[in-house]
Amino acid sequence: MTTTFESLGVSAPLAAALAERGITEPFAIQTLTIADALAGRDVCGKAKTGSGKTLGASPASAADADEGEARTSNRHRARADP
């Protein structure tokens, strides 16, 4: 069975954006770290250059940015309503 980014908890839009760039299957370091990073846990991974460490933490950062955008949008919307 092949592990996918979505099965690790990566949002469908982010997984689709990765797929558009030819990134469809996580490397081992990503498989081991993405779920914990998305859950807000600290992760520490040691692997050779080019093994995908940065992308192991990036989905959590992107999810935080999306949530922050949603909170900001909702806050502005709430202020705009009389």
N, C-alpha and C positions, 0 to 999 in steps of 0.2 A: 504494500500500500504506500502510495506517495503522499508525503506531508505537503500541505499547501499553506500559503500565508494565511488564508482565511481560517483554516483549521486551527491555526495558532492564535486566532483572535484578531487578526488584522482586519480592518474594515473593508467591505467590498469595494468602495471607491479607491482606496489606497492599493489594494491587491490588483485592481484593474489597471491602475496607473503603472504599477510595477510590471505587469504583464505586457503593457504596451511597449515597454522598454526591454522586453525579452527576459525579464526576471520572473520566472514562474515557480521555481522550487527553492525553498530556503536551504542554505548551506548548514552544515552541522552546528556551527556556533549560533546561527540564527534560530535553529530549532530548539536549542538549549536555553536561549535567553529571551526571546520575544514575549512569550506568555508571562514570564515574571516581570519584564519591563512594563508591559501593558497593565499589569496588576499593581504597578507603583512600587514594586520592590527594587532595591538596589541590586544591580548585577555587576559582576566582574568576570570578564572572559579573557583568557590568554590564548591567542592563536597567531599563526604566522600572518604576515602581510598578505592582503588579497583574499583573506578567508571570509570576509563579510561581517566583521565586527561592527563597523559603523552602522550597517543596515540592521544589525541585531537590536540596536537601541533606537533607531530612527522611527519605527512605527509608533512607539510610545510618545515620542516628541511630537509627531504629526497628530496623534490622537489628542494630546494635550492642547495643541494649537487649534484643532477643530472645536474642542469643547470650549476653549476660551473665546473663540469667534462666536459660538452659539450663545454663550453667556452674555457677551458684549451686545450681540444683536438683540437678544431678548431684553436686556436692560434698556437699550435705546428705544425699543418698541414700547416698553412699559412706560417710559417717560413721555413718549409722544402721545399716548392715549390720555384723553381728558379724564 
